[in-house]
Amino acid sequence: MKTIKEGFEEGLEELAKHKDLMVLGSIKKFSEKHPNKHVKIPDIGIAQGIAHEGKTPFVLSSGLGKNWAQIKEICTNNQNVKIVDTEEEFEDIAIARVMPNMKVIIPADYHEAKKATIATGTTKGPVYLKLLKEKTQITTEKSTFTVGRMEILKAGKDCTIISNGPALHDALNAAEKLSKQEIDCTVLDCHTIQPIDKHALITSARLTGCIVTTEPITKGGLGSAAAEVLSQNYPIPVRMATPDSIVTEVKTAVMQKCEVCGEMIEEHGKKLQTELRPELYFRLHSGEIIKSIPGLHKALLTMKEETFTYHCNPNKNDFSTWIKEAFKEPELAKNVEKLHTKIGLMLELIKWSK
């Protein structure tokens, strides 16, 4: 299995055929094949001079901290310098994201690294390309790549998971696990976090009603970028997850969405103008009484798992039967009959209310 670093090197090979580029830093294969396009010292000042001469410099960096003043100057002047960071530290992602004119790209695997490198070389202005060293599962082999545009890897209606880098593979695995728990997730590949794809982000937020971002960095990266856009354009529940906490955070986000959607379900229930006779009320095993479909949604938010499974299990679905017989809602009852989780039932009630 090829690595992200190998994808980067192959991308450079493709660029070298058509672009007047220079690579600054230790990269053995490229330097041996293109000695006239290589400078051993990864110096930002030299890269600035090369860019001033009309060439495209790729400078291998060990982080932004040592060259802060020069990189700030590059970004302020919108110089055509490409900074390639291969370190395992992630704090510089947050710094790069707020630099003026800087594009920030984090490829997920070998295929995306190759495509991202070619796109970086053909994009004007400063670019920060973050390359991670470990091998990753193939995720993006068949997807396209455009700087500043998210790619849909999986479509779903209940929650959007947005990721980049090797964490993207974890996002897809989590979506698969969640589908077995009746939560259908969209997975977006946000390889470019600056500029972030606002259109795709807001569109998916409208479709699914909640967002979970996942990446190695916990502050200042993709999660912060997404939250900034949504807080101003379409406020919904947004959670930030590490790769090993995606499933938990998605469930939390979906529950938050369900709480927010309570009023919408209540309004839809009022339109039906269905008032039940007391003998048709749903009496839970725990002793509580439910008088309406919106009341069912409200009860599910706090219902204990043992109460739910008493009424909904492989042998019966009392909720489906009640909806069909008491409210004469055969389609909703049919959909509910297929469900086996509280979250799945709440999501179906949200769908019913739209």
Secondary structure, 3 states (H helix, E strand, C coil): CCCHHHHHHHHHHHHHHHCCEEEECCCHHHHHHCHHHEECCCCHHHHHHHHHCCCEEEEEECCCHHHHHHHHHHHHCCCCCEEEECCCCCHHHHHHHCCCCCEEECCCCHHHHHHHHHHHHCCCCCEEEECCCCCCCCCCCCCCCCCCCCEEEECCCCEEEEECCCHHHHHHHHHHHHHCCCCCEEEEECCEEECCCHHHHHHHHHHHCCEEEECCCCCCCHHHHHHHHHHHHCCCCEEEECCCCHHHHHHHHHHHHHHHCHHHHHHHHHHHCCCCCHHHCEECCCCCEECCHHHHHHHHHHCCHHHHHHHEECCEEHHHHHHHHHHCCHHHHHHHHCCCCHHHHHHHHHHHHC
